Amino acid sequence: MRRSTPNCSFVAQEQRRLLAALDALDVAAVARTLEEFVTDERRARLRGVIASRLDAVTVAMDAPHDPHNGAAVLRSCDAFGLQRLHIIERAEPFLVSNTISRGSER
């Protein structure tokens, strides 16, 4: 039985819109612009965290069904510092419950 999460279709549409907007961004230019607003200590901490993220591991989800499970996987990937998550959609789109993901979907 599939659990229903309010506004899942809206969340999926919003995710697609945000991902499309992110593709157009020049990440290096954004970082250079925001860097002047960060203290030296904070800059060092951010660089340390970014350097420790895992780029060699990729998670693949094949046809996730429950939005709560998808959110839990996103949250786990974020907690472990994984850079890549691939979703294989089959019969239905990938939905994330933002109450479960606690901001990891962003």
N, C-alpha and C positions, 0 to 999 in steps of 0.2 A: 504494500500500500504506500503510495507516495504522499508524503506530508505536504500540505500547502503552506506556502509562505506568502504573506501579503506583499503585493507589488512586485513579484518575481519578474514578470514580463517587463515592467518598467526598469527594474534593475539591470536586466539583460540589455535593454536598449541603451540605457545610460552607460553601461560598460563599453559597448561597441562605439558609442559616440566619443567617450573619453579616450579610448585606445586610438581611434582615428586622429584625434587632436594631438595626442602624444607623438604619433609618427611624424607629424609636421614640425615638431620642435627641434631646435639645435641645442642639445643637452649641454654641450661645452659652453655655448654663449650664455645660457641661463645660469650655469654654475659661476661663470666669471662675473655676471651681473650681481648675483646674490652674495658673492664672496666678501664684498666690502662691508656687509652687515653682520658678519660673524667674527667673534673674538678669535685670537690666535689659539687659545686652548680648545675652543669648540671646533675650529678648523682641523686641529690635530686629531681630535676625537673622531670627527666625521671621516677623515681620511683613514684612520685605523680601522673603523668599522667597515668601510667600503673595501679596504684591502683584505679583510678577513672573510668576505663573502665567498661562497663556493660557486665557482664557475665551471667546474669539471663534472658536476652532477646535474642530471636532468630528470625531472619527474614527468611521467606520462599518465594521464587518466583516460581510460577508454570508456566512452559513453557513460559519464556520471549521471546518475538518476536523481538523487536526493540533493536539493540545494544545501542542506545542512552538512552533508558529507563533503561537498565541494568546498564549502567555506572552511571546514576543518582542515582540509588538505592545504588550502591557501594559507591558513594561519600557521600550519606546521612548516610549510616551505619558508615562510617569512621568518619564523623563529629560528630555523636552522641556517638561514642565510643563503638559501638556494636562489640562484639567478634565473633559472628557466623552469617553466611548467608548461607542458603541452597538453591541450585538451582535444580529444578526438570525439567530436560530436557525431552522433548517429541519428536516431529518431527524433530527438528533442535538443533544444539549445542548452548550453551550459548555464545554469543559474546559480547564483550565490546568495545565501542568506546573510545580509549585512549585520544582523544581530549576532550571528555566530562568528563571522570573520573578524569582527571588532576592528575594522579599518584596514585589514590586510589586503582587501580587494582593491584598495587605492594604491 
